């Protein structure tokens, strides 16, 4: 957004990650899961439809679903900036927020409604789980998810974002927050240095093979 005349969003190539003829992105992940008889849950960004339209993300989401995996609701609020036809000018005057913790309740509900309608246009089952962009939320999100008919959330990852509310500083497990079941992205303390606690979030793209084996060994 700092130079909107030159920089534009990257579309399907950021998901497919093709290197020459090799499929190094979502197809590689799907193949790997299926080679091990595993089912995956894919939180798919819906608000980029405000820039690209329903495709190509719709085609990617339908492919994931057709191959027997779970497609759920992911959203980065900054994409809503592209709903303004004059976005290249407006983002320079007011940099878009990308945190649900900074949005008012009405804007959050509007995004939740938009996402459900995108799933309907994609021809996919209505989502039952939500993950906020950047994992940036506060406790207000949970009654709003309930109001939108979404019973599950995975909005917390301490290696990515430390919520202001200590009640949301959850490293793993399952936790009822009101009537919403929160399933945080697993997080763990990395290198221990004097006076420093460094949290990391356990993700496919952010965790090396040796580190993953060590973490799973400790967790078992």
C-alpha positions in Angstrom: 0.0 0.0 0.0 3.0 2.3 0.2 3.3 2.5 -3.6 0.0 1.3 -5.0 0.7 2.6 -8.5 3.6 0.1 -8.8 2.8 -2.7 -6.4 -0.3 -4.9 -6.9 -1.5 -8.0 -5.2 -0.1 -11.4 -6.3 -2.7 -13.9 -7.1 -2.8 -17.6 -7.8 1.0 -17.9 -8.3 1.5 -17.2 -4.6 -0.7 -20.3 -3.8 0.4 -22.6 -6.5 4.2 -21.7 -6.2 5.1 -23.3 -9.5 8.9 -23.7 -10.2 9.2 -24.5 -13.9 7.0 -27.6 -14.2 7.2 -28.5 -10.5 4.2 -27.8 -8.2 5.7 -26.6 -5.0 2.7 -25.0 -3.3 -0.8 -26.1 -2.5 -0.7 -29.1 -4.9 2.5 -30.4 -3.2 0.8 -30.1 0.2 -2.3 -31.9 -1.0 -0.2 -34.7 -2.6 1.9 -35.1 0.6 -1.2 -35.3 2.8 -2.8 -37.9 0.5 0.4 -39.9 0.3 0.1 -40.4 4.0 -3.7 -40.9 4.0 -4.3 -37.6 5.9 -7.0 -35.0 5.6 -6.1 -31.3 5.8 -8.0 -28.2 6.9 -7.3 -25.3 4.6 -8.2 -21.8 5.8 -8.8 -20.0 2.5 -8.7 -16.2 2.1 -12.1 -15.0 1.0 -11.7 -11.2 0.9 -9.2 -11.2 -2.0 -12.3 -11.5 -4.1 -12.7 -7.8 -3.7 -9.7 -7.4 -6.0 -9.5 -10.5 -8.2 -13.2 -11.4 -8.3 -14.4 -14.9 -7.3 -11.7 -16.6 -9.4 -9.1 -17.8 -9.3 -9.3 -18.5 -5.5 -12.7 -20.1 -6.0 -11.2 -22.7 -8.4 -8.4 -23.4 -5.9 -10.9 -23.8 -3.0 -13.1 -26.1 -5.0 -10.1 -28.2 -6.0 -9.1 -28.6 -2.3 -12.7 -29.6 -1.4 -13.0 -32.0 -4.4 -9.9 -33.8 -3.3 -11.6 -34.5 0.1 -10.1 -31.9 2.3 -11.7 -29.3 4.5 -12.0 -25.6 3.3 -12.7 -23.0 6.0 -12.9 -19.2 6.3 -9.8 -17.0 6.5 -9.8 -13.3 6.1 -7.3 -10.4 6.1 -9.3 -7.1 6.6 -6.9 -5.1 4.4 -8.4 -6.6 1.3 -11.6 -4.6 1.9 -9.6 -1.5 0.7 -10.0 -2.8 -2.9 -13.8 -2.4 -2.6 -13.2 1.3 -3.2 -12.7 2.0 -7.0 -10.3 4.8 -6.0 -8.2 2.5 -3.7 -4.9 3.6 -5.2 -5.6 7.1 -3.8 -7.5 6.2 -0.6 -4.9 3.8 0.8 -2.3 6.6 0.7 -4.5 8.8 2.8 -5.6 6.1 5.2 -3.5 2.9 5.4 -5.9 0.0 5.7 -6.0 -1.9 8.9 -5.2 -5.6 8.8 -6.2 -6.5 12.3 -9.6 -7.6 13.5 -8.6 -6.3 16.9 -8.7 -2.8 15.4 -12.1 -3.1 13.7 -15.4 -2.1 15.1 -18.1 -4.8 15.6 -20.1 -3.7 12.6 -17.1 -4.0 10.3 -16.3 -7.5 11.7 -19.9 -8.6 11.2 -19.9 -7.2 7.6 -16.7 -9.2 6.8 -18.2 -12.4 8.3 -21.3 -12.0 6.2 -19.2 -11.3 3.1 -17.1 -14.4 3.6 -20.2 -16.7 4.0 -21.6 -15.2 0.8 -18.3 -15.9 -1.0 -18.4 -19.6 0.1 -21.9 -19.8 -1.3 -20.9 -18.3 -4.7 -17.9 -20.7 -4.8 -20.5 -23.6 -4.4 -18.9 -24.8 -1.2 -20.5 -25.8 2.1 -20.9 -22.9 4.5 -17.8 -22.6 6.7 -17.9 -23.7 10.3 -14.5 -22.4 11.4 -12.8 -19.0 11.1 -9.2 -17.9 11.3 -8.3 -14.2 11.4 -5.6 -12.7 9.3 -2.3 -12.4 11.2 -4.1 -14.1 14.1 -4.9 -10.6 15.4 -8.1 -10.7 17.5 -9.5 -9.7 20.8 -12.3 -11.3 22.8 -15.0 -9.4 20.9 -14.6 -11.7 17.9 -16.2 -14.7 19.7 -19.8 -13.5 20.3 -19.7 -12.1 16.7 -18.7 -15.5 15.4 -21.5 -17.0 17.3 -23.9 -14.4 15.9 -22.7 -15.3 12.4 -23.3 -19.0 13.0 -19.6 -20.1 13.1 -18.9 -22.3 16.1 -15.2 -23.0 15.7 -12.2 -20.6 15.6 -8.4 -20.9 15.3 -7.5 -17.3 15.9 -4.6 -17.5 18.3 -0.9 -18.3 17.6 1.5 -16.8 20.2 4.5 -17.0 17.9 2.6 -14.7 15.4 0.7 -12.3 17.7 0.5 -11.8 21.4 -3.1 -10.8 22.3 -3.4 -7.9 24.7 -5.9 -9.9 26.8 -4.0 -12.5 28.9 -7.0 -14.8 28.7 -6.2 -15.3 25.0 -2.5 -16.1 25.4 -3.1 -19.8 24.8 -0.3 -22.1 23.5 -2.5 -25.0 22.4 -5.4 -27.2 23.3 -9.1 -26.5 23.0 -10.8 -23.7 24.9 -14.4 -22.6 25.1 -14.7 -18.8 24.9 -18.4 -18.2 25.4 -20.0 -20.6 23.0 -17.2 -20.7 20.5 -14.6 -23.4 20.6 -11.1 -21.9 20.1 -8.4 -24.2 18.8 -5.1 -22.2 18.9 -2.3 -22.8 16.4 0.2 -24.7 18.6 3.0 -22.6 19.9 6.2 -23.3 21.8 9.1 -21.6 23.5 12.1 -21.6 21.2 15.7 -20.8 22.2 15.8 -19.8 25.9 18.0 -16.8 26.5 18.3 -14.9 29.8 15.4 -12.5 30.2 13.9 -13.5 26.9 11.0 -15.8 26.0 10.8 -16.4 22.2 7.5 -18.0 21.1 7.2 -19.8 17.8 4.1 -21.0 16.0 4.2 -24.5 14.7 3.4 -24.2 11.0 4.2 -26.1 7.8 6.1 -23.3 6.2 7.7 -21.9 9.3 9.1 -25.0 10.9 12.1 -27.0 9.6 12.1 -30.8 9.5 14.5 -31.4 12.3 12.7 -28.9 14.5 9.3 -30.4 13.7 10.5 -33.9 14.7 12.0 -32.6 18.0 8.8 -30.7 18.8 6.5 -33.7 18.0 8.8 -35.9 20.1 8.4 -33.6 23.1 4.7 -33.3 22.5 4.1 -37.1 22.4 
